[in-house]
Amino acid sequence: QVQLVESGGGLVQPGGSLRLSCAASGRIFVINTMGWYRQAPGKERELVADITLGGITNYSDSVKGRFTISRDNGKNTVNLQMNSLKPEDTAVYYCFTKALTWGSNARDYWGQGTQVTISS
């Protein structure tokens, strides 16, 4: 019903920057919330940041001040600008959305994930 495709992952040195993008497609009526989770090896998946339809943002304490989330409601995309990257940011980053499709209730959808590696 809704497909999410992430892009922008890669290998970056500590202190560097990376920009993740996610595009949603399908029979979308409205996307309420879009955001990013991440999961490092041996750890639970955690929320990184999200943004509501009205533009209200939410960040985890570990990334606040370094990451910036934004969205384009017309294009159904969400971006995550990551600056001052640290080794502990290394993880698979997953795009998610809570969306309404034509003829169904709100559901959560997930992308396949993109690898972000911070290393010297």
JOFENZI-V935978 format. One record per residue. N is the residue number from 1. RES is the residue in one small letter. NEAR is the number of other ideal C-beta (glycine too) atoms within 10 Angstrom. Layout:
<<N;RES;NEAR> <N;RES;NEAR>>
This chain:
<<1;q;12> <2;v;20> <3;q;12> <4;l;23> <5;v;14> <6;e;22> <7;s;13> <8;g;16> <9;g;18> <10;g;12> <11;l;12> <12;v;17> <13;q;10> <14;p;13> <15;g;11> <16;g;13> <17;s;11> <18;l;21> <19;r;13> <20;l;23> <21;s;17> <22;c;25> <23;a;17> <24;a;22> <25;s;11> <26;g;13> <27;r;12> <28;i;17> <29;f;11> <30;v;12> <31;i;22> <32;n;12> <33;t;18> <34;m;28> <35;g;23> <36;w;26> <37;y;21> <38;r;24> <39;q;14> <40;a;14> <41;p;7> <42;g;5> <43;k;9> <44;e;7> <45;r;15> <46;e;12> <47;l;14> <48;v;23> <49;a;22> <50;d;21> <51;i;21> <52;t;15> <53;l;13> <54;g;7> <55;g;10> <56;i;9> <57;t;15> <58;n;14> <59;y;18> <60;s;15> <61;d;6> <62;s;14> <63;v;22> <64;k;11> <65;g;10> <66;r;15> <67;f;22> <68;t;16> <69;i;22> <70;s;14> <71;r;23> <72;d;12> <73;n;13> <74;g;6> <75;k;9> <76;n;20> <77;t;19> <78;v;28> <79;n;18> <80;l;25> <81;q;15> <82;m;25> <83;n;14> <84;s;13> <85;l;21> <86;k;13> <87;p;11> <88;e;10> <89;d;22> <90;t;17> <91;a;22> <92;v;18> <93;y;23> <94;y;20> <95;c;26> <96;f;21> <97;t;24> <98;k;18> <99;a;24> <100;l;16> <101;t;17> <102;w;9> <103;g;8> <104;s;12> <105;n;6> <106;a;14> <107;r;12> <108;d;10> <109;y;19> <110;w;14> <111;g;20> <112;q;11> <113;g;18> <114;t;22> <115;q;12> <116;v;22> <117;t;15> <118;i;19> <119;s;9> <120;s;6>>
